[in-house]
Amino acid sequence: MAGMFEGVRIVGAGQAPYAKRSERGVQRLMYEAGAAALADAGLPWSAVDGLAVTCFLLPPDNAPTVAEHLGIEARFLFQGLYGGASGIIGMAHAARAIRDGACDVALVLAADAFDVAAHNETLDRFNGSIKEYMSPQGFGGANGMFALHTRLYMERHGATPEDFGRFCVALRENALRNPNALFKTPLTLDDYLHAKPIADPLRLYDCVMPCVGGDAIVLASERVAAGLKGPSLRILAAEEIHNYPANDPYAVPGGWSGLSDRLYRRAGVEPKQMQFAQLYDDYPVMAFVQMEGLGLCEPGRAHEYVRNNDLSWRGALPVNTGGGQLSAGQAGASGGMIGVYEAAAQLLGRAPGRQLDCRLGLVSGYGMVAYGRGLCSSAAILERVH
Ligand SMILES: CC(=O)CC(=O)SCCNC(=O)CCNC(=O)[C@H](O)C(C)(C)COP(=O)(O)OP(=O)(O)OC[C@H]1O[C@@H](n2cnc3c(N)ncnc32)[C@H](O)[C@@H]1OP(=O)(O)O
């Protein structure tokens, strides 16, 4: 079957390791992640002629200044404006540019240098409803909003704190095998349940920890990929949906149920074939909604799925195999690139300490950058070619 991204391959993945703090600026971290991905692919910087920068907190920098900083003479540039959905969207745009002959080798990258003051300012303003309705009441930031979503999910579906806790514990188990993850100590369900309250019902480990880091992948035309020694991946399908109308105004928002059928149909595969899922885990409840929308479990039943299935590397469908944002850290402005990186690294066989035996996997993204329901959702299915 002729795919959506015929003639395009993912050939490398790299990271600037996550850390709590660093003196290195965001451009430096992007350079480090890009250099690691290019070294992984076996390509020099001079081969790069396309760039997708997916950090949504980039201003006053922008994609041209990043290209300038990295010394890339670009024939394709993209800048992500879609929050945590941007990584997948940037990858898809870069793949289209290669498919259509605009460029041959594109870096898709993001990094976050994490400045506490700028971060707090952003969290109070980065979404219309938080800025205009919640922050003025002293209920600002993403923690306040997702506390409401979490409570709603609990009341509607009967989820318990233990269900969210099991999710966080599984991700920590995955992070312990990832040398680049921020969190290095085990987390028990008891630790989770007794952690400090943040915004009821959220506890500390329901929240991502903002950090420094960068993620990158390299896309190339089949012609370029054929000259490289390593394995390569196909993007079987990538979908995005924005401002997805919710039939139910009280449902936890998210558009994956609106893109899921198309995604699997265009990829020619089924949810049960997935060998991992890299979900956008800003809060466990959003990962639950992604599992449901993307057909990994029944609608409204993710909490039961988490009770009955091991989501760690030991289980049949490992989730967030590097620890996800909840346990590897949230290089928060990176537009969901952690999931894109982890999916590519796993399939390329370049996930030291945590490598799965896999050929096919799912990644999804989520951006909460507009008013209440004007959200950005994305997902992609990647396959190893050889
Ligand atoms: C982008 C999109 O479209 C959608 C999204 O992603 S929305 C999500 C955006 N991100 C956020 O909102 C960030 C959420 N996190 C937070 O606000 C903060 O981490 C928090 C309020 C949960 C905790 O902050 P805090 O109470 O000030 O903790 P702080 O005093 O900094 O740290 C105390 C300890 O807890 C640890 N810690 C802090 N946050 C942690 C977290 N989230 N998880 C685990 N440990 C954490 C620290 O490492 C520190 O440990 P040590 O004493 O061992 O050094």
The ligand as an SDF file (V2000), in Angstrom:
LIG
                    3D

 54 56  0  0  0  0  0  0  0  0999 V2000
    2.0560   21.6620   27.3660 C   0  0  0  0  0  0  0  0  0  0  0  0
    0.6930   21.2040   27.2540 C   0  0  0  0  0  0  0  0  0  0  0  0
    0.1130   21.4600   26.2580 O   0  0  0  0  0  0  0  0  0  0  0  0
    0.0460   20.5000   28.3790 C   0  0  0  0  0  0  0  0  0  0  0  0
    0.9360   20.2900   29.5870 C   0  0  0  0  0  0  0  0  0  0  0  0
    1.9630   19.6700   29.5220 O   0  0  0  0  0  0  0  0  0  0  0  0
    0.3840   20.9200   31.0440 S   0  0  0  0  0  0  0  0  0  0  0  0
    1.7160   20.6050   32.2420 C   0  0  0  0  0  0  0  0  0  0  0  0
    2.6800   21.7440   32.3470 C   0  0  0  0  0  0  0  0  0  0  0  0
    3.5900   21.5270   33.4660 N   0  0  0  0  0  0  0  0  0  0  0  0
    3.3040   21.8840   34.7320 C   0  0  0  0  0  0  0  0  0  0  0  0
    2.2710   22.4440   35.0080 O   0  0  0  0  0  0  0  0  0  0  0  0
    4.3210   21.5780   35.8290 C   0  0  0  0  0  0  0  0  0  0  0  0
    3.6700   20.7860   36.9760 C   0  0  0  0  0  0  0  0  0  0  0  0
    4.5520   20.6690   38.1210 N   0  0  0  0  0  0  0  0  0  0  0  0
    4.6140   21.5910   39.1240 C   0  0  0  0  0  0  0  0  0  0  0  0
    3.8750   22.5770   39.0860 O   0  0  0  0  0  0  0  0  0  0  0  0
    5.5790   21.3840   40.2630 C   0  0  0  0  0  0  0  0  0  0  0  0
    6.5110   20.3760   39.9270 O   0  0  0  0  0  0  0  0  0  0  0  0
    4.8460   20.9550   41.5810 C   0  0  0  0  0  0  0  0  0  0  0  0
    3.8620   22.0640   42.0010 C   0  0  0  0  0  0  0  0  0  0  0  0
    4.0760   19.6750   41.3550 C   0  0  0  0  0  0  0  0  0  0  0  0
    5.8840   20.7220   42.6890 C   0  0  0  0  0  0  0  0  0  0  0  0
    6.5810   21.9120   42.8670 O   0  0  0  0  0  0  0  0  0  0  0  0
    7.0710   22.3520   44.3400 P   0  0  0  0  0  0  0  0  0  0  0  0
    6.0140   22.0200   45.3490 O   0  0  0  0  0  0  0  0  0  0  0  0
    7.4970   23.7780   44.2220 O   0  0  0  0  0  0  0  0  0  0  0  0
    8.2570   21.4060   44.6020 O   0  0  0  0  0  0  0  0  0  0  0  0
    9.7650   21.8590   44.8200 P   0  0  0  0  0  0  0  0  0  0  0  0
    9.8170   22.6570   46.1060 O   0  0  0  0  0  0  0  0  0  0  0  0
   10.2880   22.4820   43.5610 O   0  0  0  0  0  0  0  0  0  0  0  0
   10.4860   20.4820   45.0230 O   0  0  0  0  0  0  0  0  0  0  0  0
   10.3480   19.7230   46.2340 C   0  0  0  0  0  0  0  0  0  0  0  0
   10.8460   18.3280   45.9670 C   0  0  0  0  0  0  0  0  0  0  0  0
    9.8750   17.6160   45.1540 O   0  0  0  0  0  0  0  0  0  0  0  0
   10.4790   17.2220   43.9370 C   0  0  0  0  0  0  0  0  0  0  0  0
    9.4830   17.4730   42.8830 N   0  0  0  0  0  0  0  0  0  0  0  0
    9.0540   18.6740   42.4400 C   0  0  0  0  0  0  0  0  0  0  0  0
    8.1050   18.4950   41.4960 N   0  0  0  0  0  0  0  0  0  0  0  0
    7.9570   17.1650   41.3610 C   0  0  0  0  0  0  0  0  0  0  0  0
    7.1380   16.3750   40.5460 C   0  0  0  0  0  0  0  0  0  0  0  0
    6.2740   16.9560   39.6860 N   0  0  0  0  0  0  0  0  0  0  0  0
    7.2370   15.0240   40.6500 N   0  0  0  0  0  0  0  0  0  0  0  0
    8.0960   14.4650   41.5130 C   0  0  0  0  0  0  0  0  0  0  0  0
    8.9140   15.1770   42.3150 N   0  0  0  0  0  0  0  0  0  0  0  0
    8.8310   16.5020   42.2410 C   0  0  0  0  0  0  0  0  0  0  0  0
   11.7140   18.0940   43.7640 C   0  0  0  0  0  0  0  0  0  0  0  0
   12.7110   17.4090   43.0220 O   0  0  0  0  0  0  0  0  0  0  0  0
   12.1480   18.2940   45.1860 C   0  0  0  0  0  0  0  0  0  0  0  0
   12.8380   17.1210   45.6090 O   0  0  0  0  0  0  0  0  0  0  0  0
   14.1620   17.2400   46.5060 P   0  0  0  0  0  0  0  0  0  0  0  0
   13.7020   17.9080   47.7760 O   0  0  0  0  0  0  0  0  0  0  0  0
   14.5890   15.8310   46.6800 O   0  0  0  0  0  0  0  0  0  0  0  0
   15.1040   18.0840   45.7030 O   0  0  0  0  0  0  0  0  0  0  0  0
  1  2  1  0
  2  3  2  0
  2  4  1  0
  4  5  1  0
  5  6  2  0
  5  7  1  0
  7  8  1  0
  8  9  1  0
  9 10  1  0
 10 11  1  0
 11 12  2  0
 11 13  1  0
 13 14  1  0
 14 15  1  0
 15 16  1  0
 16 17  2  0
 16 18  1  0
 18 19  1  0
 18 20  1  0
 20 21  1  0
 20 22  1  0
 20 23  1  0
 23 24  1  0
 24 25  1  0
 25 26  2  0
 25 27  1  0
 25 28  1  0
 28 29  1  0
 29 30  2  0
 29 31  1  0
 29 32  1  0
 32 33  1  0
 33 34  1  0
 34 35  1  0
 34 49  1  0
 35 36  1  0
 36 37  1  0
 36 47  1  0
 37 38  1  0
 37 46  1  0
 38 39  2  0
 39 40  1  0
 40 41  1  0
 40 46  2  0
 41 42  1  0
 41 43  2  0
 43 44  1  0
 44 45  2  0
 45 46  1  0
 47 48  1  0
 47 49  1  0
 49 50  1  0
 50 51  1  0
 51 52  2  0
 51 53  1  0
 51 54  1  0
M  END
$$$$
